[in-house]
């Protein structure tokens, strides 16, 4: 019994000593004597007789967090940040309910760590130390997330949006785009609709197009962008078309047919698809039949864009350009045929013998007749393309000529329109020269009208 009594007395004395030691630590903290508190907690932890208790690490975390927050003390004890982090993690293992911290105002440690890391990140941001600044903001976010999750603040915010934004910007500037995307996604996933954050959504749809082609993620954040910022819908459509532009031609064609059938093609999308189809023969190795098919699909798309908005000068211009190019290709065939006929005639042998001369002329006629017939057959389709080009280019010209201000693109469109209209009316004038004086005068006047507008816009 004596041994048991002695043991009990020894255990009681140890508890009293430990309580007294915590009292020293606590009093130093309450009096703001952080260095003294550090001395006491360091001695306590260094003593092998000190039991491993949640309270010990709670106090160490609180003290070292206060040192980290104080610029002068943090400079003196450079390891405060790491010591505070390690102590708080150890404390959480021993007391996952935070009961000890709540009872001893230890929750302040988490606020100190949060504000200290954000201050550190802000300083590194000013110094353009991007990667380290980003990590500082991430460390701060970790603590504010704990504070919010445990409802240690009366503020009902779901997250520290500003710190998350700064973390993302830092990683983006550091070219660590995957990390940047993680923090931009936190903002987008919470549907933050302040227009100051619209670049967050722009980054994500662009990143999942160019940085990392991922169809599922692209359409997820494109959908969120449209939902949160519907006023930017035309811009979101452009991003979608940029993503679709990464598809091969067949995939684009299939998607166009699918959207056409579903009735989801907008004015802007029709223009984007039209451009893709019009450029197909330049970008893709297509046979003449397939190239002609895509040329027709491009015309269809541009005309449907114009049908949705008859003030769309770009749709009208693009339609006119295709007809103008079609005219040019057909006219080149006519000129090639004429040159071939001229070559055949120039190579005809000079024969004095009537029979040989007649035979030579018959041979030349047989050789040139297919080319002459081909040119005759091209007259109607050329006239049709010329008239269509004139119609659509004039529509573009009329829509833009009286605009008070024009974009660079619109200035380019109207200047090209008047130049090409001058060329077309010159062609029409020359076709009726000596045949129809009234028509000649009409086309001559139109030629002069548009030729005089060269570089005027």
Secondary structure, DSSP 8 states (H G I E B T S, - for coil): -HHHHHHHHHHHHHHHHHHHHHHHHHHHHHTT-HHHHHHHHHHHHH-TTS---HHHHHHHHHHHHHHHHSHHHHHHSTTHHHHHHHHHHHHHHH-TT-HHHHHTTTTHHHHHHHHHHHHHHHHHHHTT-HHHHHHHHHHHHHHHHHHHHTT-SS---SS-HHHHHHHHHHHHHTT-HHHHHHHHHHHHHTT---GGGHHHHHHHHHIIIIIS--HHHHHHHHHHHHHH-GGGHHHHHHHHHHHHTTS-HHHHHHHHHHHHHHT---HHHHHHHHHHHHTHHHHS---HHHHHHHHHHHHHHHHHHHHH-TT-HHHHHHHHHHHHHHHHHHHHHHHHHHHHHHHHHHT-----SHHHHHHHHHHHHHHHHHHHHHHHHHHHHHHHHHHHHHHHHHHHHHHHHT-SS--HHHHHHHHHHHHHHHHHHHHHHHHTTTT-HHHHHHHHHHHHHHHTTTT--
